[in-house]
Amino acid sequence: MYLLKKGANPKFWSEEVRNKECFAYIRNNMLKIWAEHCDGKAITELQYTKYELYGITGDRVIYERDYFHRRMLLETASALGLIYPENGEYLDYLHNIIYAICDEFTWTLPAHQENLLTNTDNTFIDLFDCETGGLLAEIYALYGDRLDPLIRNRIKLEVKKRVVDPYIKGIATGIYCPWWRGTYTGNWVAVCTANIATCIFHLYPECYEEVKSDMERLIGNFLSGFSDNGFCDEGPGYWGYGFGFFVVFADLLYSFTGGEVDYFENPKVKKIATYLQKMYLTEDCTVSFSDASRSCAYNIGLLHYLKKKYPCDVKVYSPKLANIDGKIFTFRNFIWFDEDTYNNPADDKESIELYDEGYQWVIKRCENYSFAAKAGHNNEHHNHNDVGSFIFAKNGKQILTDQGRGLYTKEYGDPETKYASNEASSSWHSLPIFDGYFQREGREFESRNVSYSPGVFSMNIAGAYGLDSLKRAERTFTFDNEGIKINDSFDYEGKITERFTSLAKPANTGDGLITAEGLTLTYNPKICTLEITEKRNTNKETYYTIDFILNSGVRDFEINIK
Protein backbone atom coordinates (compact mmCIF):
# COMPACT_ATOMS: atom_id res chain seq x y z
CA MET A 1 0.00 0.00 0.00
CA TYR A 2 2.79 2.48 0.88
CA LEU A 3 3.98 2.29 -2.73
CA LEU A 4 0.90 4.25 -3.80
CA LYS A 5 1.65 7.02 -1.28
CA LYS A 6 -1.43 9.11 -0.45
CA GLY A 7 -3.52 6.69 -2.50
CA ALA A 8 -3.07 4.23 0.36
CA ASN A 9 -5.16 6.47 2.63
CA PRO A 10 -8.91 5.73 2.27
CA LYS A 11 -9.70 9.31 3.31
CA PHE A 12 -7.85 10.64 0.27
CA TRP A 13 -10.49 8.96 -1.91
CA SER A 14 -13.62 9.34 0.19
CA GLU A 15 -12.97 12.95 1.21
CA GLU A 16 -10.49 14.77 -1.04
CA VAL A 17 -11.22 13.11 -4.40
CA ARG A 18 -14.91 12.93 -3.61
CA ASN A 19 -15.37 16.57 -2.68
CA LYS A 20 -12.75 18.73 -4.38
CA GLU A 21 -13.94 20.69 -7.39
CA CYS A 22 -10.71 20.07 -9.30
CA PHE A 23 -11.57 16.34 -9.41
CA ALA A 24 -15.17 16.92 -10.52
CA TYR A 25 -14.60 16.28 -14.21
CA ILE A 26 -12.83 12.96 -13.59
CA ARG A 27 -15.45 11.86 -11.05
CA ASN A 28 -18.32 12.83 -13.30
CA ASN A 29 -16.81 11.09 -16.30
CA MET A 30 -16.52 7.86 -14.33
CA LEU A 31 -20.07 8.18 -13.02
CA LYS A 32 -21.21 8.63 -16.62
CA ILE A 33 -19.36 5.47 -17.70
CA TRP A 34 -20.93 3.62 -14.77
CA ALA A 35 -24.44 4.73 -15.73
CA GLU A 36 -23.98 3.86 -19.40
CA HIS A 37 -22.06 0.59 -19.16
CA CYS A 38 -22.16 -0.90 -15.65
CA ASP A 39 -25.27 -0.10 -13.63
CA GLY A 40 -27.65 -3.03 -14.01
CA LYS A 41 -25.91 -4.25 -17.17
CA ALA A 42 -24.32 -7.63 -17.86
CA ILE A 43 -20.56 -7.87 -18.31
CA THR A 44 -19.60 -8.20 -21.97
CA GLU A 45 -18.64 -11.72 -22.99
CA LEU A 46 -15.43 -12.46 -24.86
CA GLN A 47 -16.43 -14.75 -27.71
CA TYR A 48 -14.22 -17.22 -29.50
CA THR A 49 -15.71 -16.34 -32.90
CA LYS A 50 -14.46 -12.79 -32.37
CA TYR A 51 -11.12 -13.96 -30.97
CA GLU A 52 -10.41 -16.07 -34.06
CA LEU A 53 -11.11 -13.24 -36.52
CA TYR A 54 -7.55 -11.94 -36.47
CA GLY A 55 -6.24 -15.31 -37.59
CA ILE A 56 -8.89 -15.63 -40.31
CA THR A 57 -9.51 -12.12 -41.68
CA GLY A 58 -6.83 -9.99 -40.02
CA ASP A 59 -9.45 -7.93 -38.17
CA ARG A 60 -8.34 -7.06 -34.63
CA VAL A 61 -10.88 -4.38 -33.78
CA ILE A 62 -14.01 -6.47 -33.10
CA TYR A 63 -12.46 -8.66 -30.38
CA GLU A 64 -10.37 -5.83 -28.92
CA ARG A 65 -13.45 -3.64 -28.54
CA ASP A 66 -14.94 -6.14 -26.08
CA TYR A 67 -11.59 -6.87 -24.42
CA PHE A 68 -10.82 -3.23 -23.65
CA HIS A 69 -14.42 -2.55 -22.67
CA ARG A 70 -13.98 -5.03 -19.82
CA ARG A 71 -10.83 -3.23 -18.67
CA MET A 72 -12.70 0.07 -18.71
CA LEU A 73 -15.38 -1.46 -16.50
CA LEU A 74 -12.69 -2.71 -14.12
CA GLU A 75 -11.03 0.70 -13.92
CA THR A 76 -14.33 2.52 -13.43
CA ALA A 77 -15.74 0.24 -10.74
CA SER A 78 -12.47 0.14 -8.83
CA ALA A 79 -12.10 3.93 -8.76
CA LEU A 80 -15.74 4.57 -7.82
CA GLY A 81 -15.54 1.96 -5.08
CA LEU A 82 -12.70 3.94 -3.51
CA ILE A 83 -14.47 7.29 -3.84
CA TYR A 84 -17.85 6.04 -2.61
CA PRO A 85 -17.02 3.11 -0.27
CA GLU A 86 -20.49 3.12 1.29
CA ASN A 87 -22.06 2.14 -2.05
CA GLY A 88 -21.93 -1.65 -2.10
CA GLU A 89 -22.93 -1.82 -5.76
CA TYR A 90 -19.47 -0.70 -6.83
CA LEU A 91 -17.74 -3.39 -4.76
CA ASP A 92 -20.15 -6.08 -5.95
CA TYR A 93 -19.54 -5.12 -9.56
CA LEU A 94 -15.79 -5.01 -8.95
CA HIS A 95 -15.86 -8.56 -7.59
CA ASN A 96 -17.80 -9.70 -10.66
CA ILE A 97 -15.57 -8.03 -13.24
CA ILE A 98 -12.39 -9.30 -11.54
CA TYR A 99 -13.85 -12.80 -11.49
CA ALA A 100 -14.74 -12.55 -15.19
CA ILE A 101 -11.28 -11.31 -16.18
CA CYS A 102 -9.61 -14.05 -14.14
CA ASP A 103 -11.73 -16.54 -16.10
CA GLU A 104 -10.50 -15.32 -19.50
CA PHE A 105 -8.58 -17.92 -21.49
CA THR A 106 -5.80 -15.44 -22.17
CA TRP A 107 -5.01 -11.84 -21.33
CA THR A 108 -2.92 -11.58 -24.50
CA LEU A 109 -4.42 -9.95 -27.60
CA PRO A 110 -4.91 -12.18 -30.65
CA ALA A 111 -2.70 -9.84 -32.70
CA HIS A 112 0.18 -10.60 -30.35
CA GLN A 113 -0.42 -14.34 -30.07
CA GLU A 114 1.63 -16.68 -32.26
CA ASN A 115 -0.16 -19.65 -33.87
CA LEU A 116 -3.40 -18.04 -32.77
CA LEU A 117 -5.84 -20.76 -33.82
CA THR A 118 -3.93 -23.73 -32.36
CA ASN A 119 -1.91 -22.30 -29.47
CA THR A 120 -3.28 -23.21 -26.02
CA ASP A 121 -0.40 -21.54 -24.13
CA ASN A 122 -2.06 -18.63 -22.36
CA THR A 123 1.08 -17.30 -20.68
CA PHE A 124 2.55 -15.22 -23.52
CA ILE A 125 3.56 -11.86 -22.07
CA ASP A 126 2.36 -8.96 -24.20
CA LEU A 127 1.45 -5.36 -23.39
CA PHE A 128 -2.05 -6.07 -22.23
CA ASP A 129 -1.34 -9.29 -20.38
CA CYS A 130 1.04 -7.19 -18.29
CA GLU A 131 -1.32 -4.22 -18.01
CA THR A 132 -4.15 -6.46 -16.80
CA GLY A 133 -1.89 -7.99 -14.17
CA GLY A 134 -0.59 -4.61 -13.07
CA LEU A 135 -4.07 -3.15 -12.67
CA LEU A 136 -5.29 -6.14 -10.68
CA ALA A 137 -2.21 -5.95 -8.45
CA GLU A 138 -2.90 -2.30 -7.64
CA ILE A 139 -6.57 -3.01 -6.92
CA TYR A 140 -5.39 -5.78 -4.60
CA ALA A 141 -3.13 -3.31 -2.78
CA LEU A 142 -5.65 -0.45 -2.62
CA TYR A 143 -8.63 -2.51 -1.50
CA GLY A 144 -6.93 -4.90 0.87
CA ASP A 145 -9.42 -6.87 2.93
CA ARG A 146 -12.37 -5.11 1.32
CA LEU A 147 -12.00 -7.71 -1.42
CA ASP A 148 -13.42 -11.12 -0.60
CA PRO A 149 -10.75 -13.75 0.13
CA LEU A 150 -11.55 -15.77 -2.99
CA ILE A 151 -11.13 -12.69 -5.20
CA ARG A 152 -7.83 -11.76 -3.52
CA ASN A 153 -6.54 -15.31 -3.93
CA ARG A 154 -7.61 -15.47 -7.58
CA ILE A 155 -5.80 -12.22 -8.33
CA LYS A 156 -2.58 -13.59 -6.83
CA LEU A 157 -2.96 -16.94 -8.57
CA GLU A 158 -3.73 -15.60 -12.05
CA VAL A 159 -1.13 -12.83 -11.94
CA LYS A 160 1.52 -15.33 -10.90
CA LYS A 161 0.55 -17.81 -13.62
CA ARG A 162 0.13 -15.31 -16.47
CA VAL A 163 2.71 -12.61 -15.69
CA VAL A 164 5.23 -13.29 -12.93
CA ASP A 165 6.12 -16.94 -13.56
CA PRO A 166 6.59 -16.62 -17.36
CA TYR A 167 8.83 -13.61 -16.85
CA ILE A 168 10.99 -15.30 -14.20
CA LYS A 169 11.18 -18.46 -16.31
CA GLY A 170 12.60 -16.38 -19.15
CA ILE A 171 15.31 -15.04 -16.87
CA ALA A 172 16.15 -18.51 -15.56
CA THR A 173 16.46 -20.05 -19.03
CA GLY A 174 18.32 -17.09 -20.50
CA ILE A 175 15.98 -17.18 -23.47
CA TYR A 176 14.81 -13.68 -24.39
CA CYS A 177 11.27 -14.58 -25.24
CA PRO A 178 9.01 -12.83 -25.97
CA TRP A 179 10.90 -10.74 -28.48
CA TRP A 180 10.71 -7.45 -26.55
CA ARG A 181 12.96 -8.95 -23.85
CA GLY A 182 15.98 -8.92 -26.16
CA THR A 183 17.48 -5.64 -27.34
CA TYR A 184 14.25 -3.88 -28.34
CA THR A 185 14.02 -0.22 -27.29
CA GLY A 186 10.39 0.75 -28.00
CA ASN A 187 7.39 1.32 -25.73
CA TRP A 188 6.75 -2.40 -25.16
CA VAL A 189 9.83 -2.64 -22.95
CA ALA A 190 8.70 0.02 -20.50
CA VAL A 191 5.02 -0.97 -20.48
CA CYS A 192 5.71 -4.65 -19.83
CA THR A 193 8.54 -4.09 -17.37
CA ALA A 194 6.58 -1.53 -15.34
CA ASN A 195 3.54 -3.74 -15.04
CA ILE A 196 5.53 -6.85 -14.20
CA ALA A 197 7.28 -4.82 -11.52
CA THR A 198 3.90 -3.62 -10.24
CA CYS A 199 2.79 -7.24 -9.88
CA ILE A 200 5.98 -8.19 -8.06
CA PHE A 201 6.12 -5.16 -5.75
CA HIS A 202 2.51 -5.54 -4.62
CA LEU A 203 2.02 -9.30 -4.69
CA TYR A 204 5.39 -11.08 -4.71
CA PRO A 205 8.01 -8.70 -3.25
CA GLU A 206 10.23 -11.64 -2.33
CA CYS A 207 10.95 -12.08 -6.06
CA TYR A 208 12.56 -8.66 -6.53
CA GLU A 209 16.17 -9.75 -5.99
CA GLU A 210 15.68 -12.42 -8.64
CA VAL A 211 14.49 -9.94 -11.28
CA LYS A 212 16.12 -6.60 -10.51
CA SER A 213 19.17 -6.96 -12.75
CA ASP A 214 17.04 -8.00 -15.73
CA MET A 215 14.63 -5.12 -15.13
CA GLU A 216 17.57 -2.73 -14.98
CA ARG A 217 18.78 -4.10 -18.33
CA LEU A 218 15.33 -3.72 -19.92
CA ILE A 219 14.84 -0.17 -18.69
CA GLY A 220 18.33 0.67 -19.95
CA ASN A 221 17.27 -0.63 -23.38
CA PHE A 222 14.18 1.55 -23.29
CA LEU A 223 16.01 4.75 -22.36
CA SER A 224 18.64 4.09 -25.05
CA GLY A 225 15.90 4.37 -27.66
CA PHE A 226 15.58 8.11 -27.03
CA SER A 227 17.91 10.62 -28.59
CA ASP A 228 20.33 12.63 -26.45
CA ASN A 229 17.77 15.45 -26.50
CA GLY A 230 15.05 13.12 -25.26
CA PHE A 231 13.24 12.73 -28.59
CA CYS A 232 11.19 9.64 -29.38
CA ASP A 233 10.56 8.45 -32.94
CA GLU A 234 7.34 6.69 -31.86
CA GLY A 235 5.52 10.01 -31.47
CA PRO A 236 3.59 11.74 -28.67
CA GLY A 237 0.99 9.04 -28.03
CA TYR A 238 3.52 6.23 -27.71
CA TRP A 239 5.71 8.54 -25.61
CA GLY A 240 2.81 8.98 -23.19
CA TYR A 241 2.27 5.23 -23.14
CA GLY A 242 5.85 3.99 -22.92
CA PHE A 243 7.45 6.78 -20.93
CA GLY A 244 4.31 7.05 -18.80
CA PHE A 245 4.77 3.47 -17.66
CA PHE A 246 8.49 4.09 -17.19
CA VAL A 247 7.48 6.81 -14.72
CA VAL A 248 5.16 4.35 -12.97
CA PHE A 249 8.09 1.93 -12.71
CA ALA A 250 10.58 4.53 -11.51
CA ASP A 251 8.16 5.92 -8.92
CA LEU A 252 7.33 2.48 -7.51
CA LEU A 253 10.97 1.40 -7.51
CA TYR A 254 12.05 4.54 -5.67
CA SER A 255 9.53 3.80 -2.91
CA PHE A 256 10.22 0.06 -2.88
CA THR A 257 13.97 0.59 -2.44
CA GLY A 258 13.56 3.37 0.11
CA GLY A 259 14.98 5.94 -2.30
CA GLU A 260 18.05 3.86 -3.12
CA VAL A 261 17.23 3.73 -6.85
CA ASP A 262 16.20 7.06 -8.37
CA TYR A 263 15.91 7.17 -12.15
CA PHE A 264 14.74 10.77 -11.99
CA GLU A 265 18.29 11.87 -11.21
CA ASN A 266 19.29 10.75 -14.71
CA PRO A 267 19.73 13.91 -16.88
CA LYS A 268 18.41 12.08 -19.93
CA VAL A 269 15.16 11.23 -18.13
CA LYS A 270 14.64 14.94 -17.49
CA LYS A 271 15.08 15.66 -21.20
CA ILE A 272 12.65 12.89 -22.14
CA ALA A 273 10.14 14.41 -19.70
CA THR A 274 10.03 17.61 -21.82
CA TYR A 275 9.34 15.83 -25.12
CA LEU A 276 5.56 16.20 -25.31
CA GLN A 277 5.51 19.98 -24.88
CA LYS A 278 7.71 20.23 -27.98
CA MET A 279 5.33 18.12 -30.08
CA TYR A 280 2.28 20.40 -29.85
CA LEU A 281 1.93 22.38 -33.07
CA THR A 282 -1.34 24.22 -32.58
CA GLU A 283 -3.96 23.55 -29.88
CA ASP A 284 -4.13 19.72 -29.49
CA CYS A 285 -2.62 19.12 -32.94
CA THR A 286 0.70 17.28 -32.65
CA VAL A 287 3.57 15.97 -34.77
CA SER A 288 2.32 12.71 -36.32
CA PHE A 289 5.32 11.08 -37.99
CA SER A 290 5.15 7.28 -38.26
CA ASP A 291 2.25 5.71 -36.35
CA ALA A 292 1.57 8.74 -34.20
CA SER A 293 -1.83 10.44 -34.13
CA ARG A 294 -2.51 13.90 -35.50
CA SER A 295 -3.76 15.05 -32.11
CA CYS A 296 -2.77 13.99 -28.64
CA ALA A 297 -4.38 14.60 -25.26
CA TYR A 298 -1.83 14.48 -22.48
CA ASN A 299 -2.34 12.29 -19.45
CA ILE A 300 -3.09 14.70 -16.66
CA GLY A 301 -1.66 12.62 -13.81
CA LEU A 302 1.57 11.91 -15.69
CA LEU A 303 2.25 15.53 -16.65
CA HIS A 304 1.45 16.78 -13.15
CA TYR A 305 3.90 14.24 -11.71
CA LEU A 306 6.65 15.28 -14.12
CA LYS A 307 6.04 18.93 -13.35
CA LYS A 308 6.61 18.17 -9.66
CA LYS A 309 9.86 16.38 -10.50
CA TYR A 310 11.17 19.02 -12.92
CA PRO A 311 9.36 22.29 -12.11
CA CYS A 312 11.69 24.48 -14.18
CA ASP A 313 11.68 22.27 -17.26
CA VAL A 314 8.31 20.59 -17.77
CA LYS A 315 5.39 22.63 -19.09
CA VAL A 316 1.81 21.54 -18.57
CA TYR A 317 -0.61 23.19 -20.95
CA SER A 318 -4.30 23.88 -20.55
CA PRO A 319 -6.47 21.11 -19.05
CA LYS A 320 -8.48 21.38 -22.28
CA LEU A 321 -5.64 19.42 -23.89
CA ALA A 322 -5.67 16.73 -21.20
CA ASN A 323 -7.01 13.20 -21.12
CA ILE A 324 -8.77 12.84 -17.79
CA ASP A 325 -10.93 9.87 -18.73
CA GLY A 326 -8.99 7.39 -16.64
CA LYS A 327 -7.54 4.48 -18.63
CA ILE A 328 -4.00 3.19 -18.19
CA PHE A 329 -3.15 5.48 -15.25
CA THR A 330 -6.58 5.33 -13.61
CA PHE A 331 -5.49 5.73 -10.01
CA ARG A 332 -2.63 8.09 -10.81
CA ASN A 333 -4.92 10.60 -12.45
CA PHE A 334 -6.03 11.16 -8.86
CA ILE A 335 -2.89 10.37 -6.86
CA TRP A 336 -0.56 12.45 -9.05
CA PHE A 337 -3.03 15.27 -9.70
CA ASP A 338 -1.70 18.67 -8.62
CA GLU A 339 -4.22 21.44 -8.08
CA ASP A 340 -1.74 24.30 -8.50
CA THR A 341 -0.51 22.94 -11.84
CA TYR A 342 -4.11 22.43 -12.95
CA ASN A 343 -5.02 26.04 -12.15
CA ASN A 344 -1.88 27.61 -13.63
CA PRO A 345 -1.24 26.09 -17.07
CA ALA A 346 1.73 27.10 -19.19
CA ASP A 347 1.38 29.19 -22.35
CA ASP A 348 0.90 26.77 -25.24
CA LYS A 349 1.28 29.63 -27.75
CA GLU A 350 4.95 30.12 -26.95
CA SER A 351 7.11 30.21 -30.09
CA ILE A 352 9.79 27.54 -30.47
CA GLU A 353 12.28 26.37 -33.04
CA LEU A 354 14.36 23.30 -32.32
CA TYR A 355 16.29 20.53 -34.01
CA ASP A 356 16.94 17.01 -32.80
CA GLU A 357 20.16 15.71 -34.28
CA GLY A 358 19.50 12.12 -33.20
CA TYR A 359 16.29 11.64 -35.19
CA GLN A 360 16.82 14.63 -37.50
CA TRP A 361 13.54 16.37 -36.77
CA VAL A 362 12.85 20.10 -36.96
CA ILE A 363 9.94 21.65 -35.06
CA LYS A 364 8.83 25.26 -35.44
CA ARG A 365 5.87 26.89 -33.71
CA CYS A 366 5.08 30.57 -34.12
CA GLU A 367 2.08 32.88 -34.12
CA ASN A 368 1.14 32.37 -37.78
CA TYR A 369 1.69 28.64 -38.25
CA SER A 370 3.52 25.55 -37.05
CA PHE A 371 5.78 23.25 -38.99
CA ALA A 372 7.61 19.93 -38.52
CA ALA A 373 9.95 18.15 -40.91
CA LYS A 374 12.15 15.07 -40.74
CA ALA A 375 15.09 13.45 -42.47
CA GLY A 376 16.09 10.15 -40.82
CA HIS A 377 15.76 6.69 -42.35
CA ASN A 378 13.10 4.11 -43.19
CA ASN A 379 13.58 1.59 -40.39
CA GLU A 380 12.29 3.54 -37.42
CA HIS A 381 9.88 2.33 -34.74
CA HIS A 382 6.40 2.04 -36.31
CA ASN A 383 8.15 2.95 -39.52
CA HIS A 384 6.65 4.86 -42.43
CA ASN A 385 8.61 5.53 -45.59
CA ASP A 386 8.78 9.26 -45.03
CA VAL A 387 12.34 10.59 -45.32
CA GLY A 388 12.07 14.30 -46.11
CA SER A 389 8.36 14.68 -45.35
CA PHE A 390 6.80 17.53 -43.39
CA ILE A 391 3.68 18.88 -41.69
CA PHE A 392 2.22 22.39 -41.92
CA ALA A 393 -0.43 23.34 -39.36
CA LYS A 394 -2.45 26.42 -38.48
CA ASN A 395 -5.78 27.36 -36.95
CA GLY A 396 -5.83 24.28 -34.72
CA LYS A 397 -5.23 21.56 -37.32
CA GLN A 398 -2.79 20.02 -39.73
CA ILE A 399 -3.46 21.14 -43.27
CA LEU A 400 -0.50 19.75 -45.19
CA THR A 401 -0.46 16.57 -43.21
CA ASP A 402 1.26 13.44 -42.12
CA GLN A 403 -1.66 11.05 -41.69
CA GLY A 404 -0.02 9.09 -38.88
CA ARG A 405 -1.12 5.59 -38.04
CA GLY A 406 -3.22 3.49 -40.34
CA LEU A 407 -5.92 1.12 -39.22
CA TYR A 408 -4.20 -1.62 -37.22
CA THR A 409 -4.90 -4.90 -38.96
CA LYS A 410 -2.88 -8.03 -39.65
CA GLU A 411 -1.86 -6.60 -43.03
CA TYR A 412 -0.79 -3.28 -41.51
CA GLY A 413 1.31 -5.08 -38.90
CA ASP A 414 3.09 -7.26 -41.46
CA PRO A 415 6.17 -5.59 -43.04
CA GLU A 416 5.46 -7.52 -46.25
CA THR A 417 2.09 -5.76 -46.72
CA LYS A 418 2.23 -2.63 -44.55
CA TYR A 419 3.70 -0.37 -47.20
CA ALA A 420 0.83 -0.98 -49.58
CA SER A 421 -1.28 1.14 -47.21
CA ASN A 422 -1.74 4.85 -47.86
CA GLU A 423 -0.48 5.88 -44.45
CA ALA A 424 2.84 3.99 -44.46
CA SER A 425 3.80 4.49 -48.10
CA SER A 426 5.76 7.55 -49.18
CA SER A 427 3.14 7.94 -51.91
CA TRP A 428 0.84 9.56 -49.38
CA HIS A 429 3.39 11.78 -47.72
CA SER A 430 4.42 15.18 -49.03
CA LEU A 431 7.32 13.85 -51.08
CA PRO A 432 8.48 13.61 -54.69
CA ILE A 433 7.69 10.59 -56.87
CA PHE A 434 10.02 9.42 -59.65
CA ASP A 435 8.34 7.66 -62.59
CA GLY A 436 5.87 6.12 -60.15
CA TYR A 437 8.61 4.89 -57.78
CA PHE A 438 8.25 5.57 -54.08
CA GLN A 439 10.61 5.28 -51.13
CA ARG A 440 11.61 1.84 -49.86
CA GLU A 441 11.68 0.46 -46.33
CA GLY A 442 14.91 -0.56 -44.57
CA ARG A 443 17.73 1.03 -42.63
CA GLU A 444 19.81 1.58 -45.77
CA PHE A 445 17.13 3.84 -47.28
CA GLU A 446 18.03 7.08 -45.59
CA SER A 447 18.75 10.77 -45.90
CA ARG A 448 22.26 12.07 -46.46
CA ASN A 449 24.08 15.38 -46.05
CA VAL A 450 21.57 16.54 -43.45
CA SER A 451 22.14 20.08 -42.25
CA TYR A 452 20.35 22.44 -39.90
CA SER A 453 20.92 26.06 -38.96
CA PRO A 454 18.25 28.41 -37.58
CA GLY A 455 15.63 28.83 -40.29
CA VAL A 456 17.19 26.34 -42.73
CA PHE A 457 16.89 22.53 -42.85
CA SER A 458 18.32 20.62 -45.83
CA MET A 459 19.02 17.04 -46.88
CA ASN A 460 19.54 14.75 -49.85
CA ILE A 461 16.71 12.20 -49.86
CA ALA A 462 17.76 10.27 -53.00
CA GLY A 463 19.05 7.38 -50.90
CA ALA A 464 15.55 6.67 -49.55
CA TYR A 465 14.32 5.56 -53.00
CA GLY A 466 16.90 2.92 -53.91
CA LEU A 467 16.95 4.02 -57.56
CA ASP A 468 20.33 3.89 -59.31
CA SER A 469 19.04 6.43 -61.82
CA LEU A 470 18.24 8.96 -59.08
CA LYS A 471 21.59 10.61 -58.43
CA ARG A 472 20.44 13.53 -56.31
CA ALA A 473 17.24 14.76 -54.64
CA GLU A 474 18.09 17.73 -52.48
CA ARG A 475 15.30 19.21 -50.36
CA THR A 476 15.74 22.46 -48.44
CA PHE A 477 13.21 24.00 -46.06
CA THR A 478 13.66 27.71 -45.36
CA PHE A 479 11.35 29.19 -42.75
CA ASP A 480 10.69 32.35 -40.78
CA ASN A 481 7.71 33.65 -38.80
CA GLU A 482 5.71 34.31 -41.99
CA GLY A 483 5.89 30.90 -43.64
CA ILE A 484 8.12 28.28 -45.24
CA LYS A 485 9.75 27.83 -48.61
CA ILE A 486 10.66 24.44 -50.05
CA ASN A 487 13.35 24.16 -52.71
CA ASP A 488 13.87 20.79 -54.39
CA SER A 489 16.68 20.08 -56.86
CA PHE A 490 17.09 16.79 -58.74
CA ASP A 491 19.56 14.86 -60.86
CA TYR A 492 17.14 12.51 -62.60
CA GLU A 493 16.20 11.99 -66.24
CA GLY A 494 12.65 10.68 -65.91
CA LYS A 495 9.24 11.98 -64.86
CA ILE A 496 9.10 13.83 -61.51
CA THR A 497 5.93 14.49 -59.56
CA GLU A 498 6.02 16.74 -56.51
CA ARG A 499 3.23 15.50 -54.21
CA PHE A 500 1.72 17.32 -51.24
CA THR A 501 -0.94 15.75 -49.03
CA SER A 502 -3.72 17.88 -47.58
CA LEU A 503 -6.46 17.30 -45.04
CA ALA A 504 -8.35 20.32 -46.37
CA LYS A 505 -9.87 20.41 -49.84
CA PRO A 506 -7.55 22.51 -52.04
CA ALA A 507 -8.82 25.14 -54.44
CA ASN A 508 -6.81 26.13 -57.51
CA THR A 509 -7.36 29.86 -57.90
CA GLY A 510 -5.08 30.07 -60.95
CA ASP A 511 -1.87 31.97 -61.62
CA GLY A 512 0.16 29.69 -59.38
CA LEU A 513 -1.95 29.98 -56.23
CA ILE A 514 -3.68 27.20 -54.29
CA THR A 515 -5.69 27.79 -51.11
CA ALA A 516 -6.94 25.39 -48.43
CA GLU A 517 -8.57 26.55 -45.17
CA GLY A 518 -6.40 29.61 -44.67
CA LEU A 519 -3.27 28.09 -46.21
CA THR A 520 -1.78 29.35 -49.46
CA LEU A 521 0.62 27.55 -51.78
CA THR A 522 2.44 29.69 -54.32
CA TYR A 523 4.37 28.09 -57.18
CA ASN A 524 5.41 28.66 -60.81
CA PRO A 525 2.60 27.25 -63.02
CA LYS A 526 4.77 27.50 -66.13
CA ILE A 527 7.02 24.61 -65.12
CA CYS A 528 4.45 21.99 -64.18
CA THR A 529 0.96 20.54 -64.58
CA LEU A 530 -1.35 20.49 -61.56
CA GLU A 531 -3.56 17.56 -60.50
CA ILE A 532 -5.71 17.45 -57.34
CA THR A 533 -7.20 14.09 -56.34
CA GLU A 534 -9.54 13.09 -53.53
CA LYS A 535 -8.65 9.81 -51.81
CA ARG A 536 -9.49 7.70 -48.77
CA ASN A 537 -7.10 6.04 -46.35
CA THR A 538 -7.40 2.82 -44.31
CA ASN A 539 -9.21 4.74 -41.56
CA LYS A 540 -11.80 5.78 -44.19
CA GLU A 541 -10.86 9.44 -43.90
CA THR A 542 -10.83 11.78 -46.88
CA TYR A 543 -7.55 13.35 -47.99
CA TYR A 544 -6.33 15.16 -51.04
CA THR A 545 -3.14 14.82 -53.02
CA ILE A 546 -1.83 17.93 -54.77
CA ASP A 547 0.49 16.81 -57.56
CA PHE A 548 2.80 19.15 -59.44
CA ILE A 549 3.99 17.15 -62.47
CA LEU A 550 7.19 18.80 -63.63
CA ASN A 551 7.62 19.58 -67.31
CA SER A 552 10.25 17.61 -69.20
CA GLY A 553 13.72 18.92 -68.38
CA VAL A 554 12.63 20.82 -65.25
CA ARG A 555 14.82 19.72 -62.35
CA ASP A 556 14.20 22.44 -59.78
CA PHE A 557 10.99 23.21 -57.94
CA GLU A 558 10.13 25.92 -55.43
CA ILE A 559 6.94 26.41 -53.44
CA ASN A 560 6.03 28.96 -50.78
CA ILE A 561 3.60 28.02 -48.02
CA LYS A 562 1.84 30.45 -45.68
Disulfide bonds with the S-S distance in Angstrom:
none
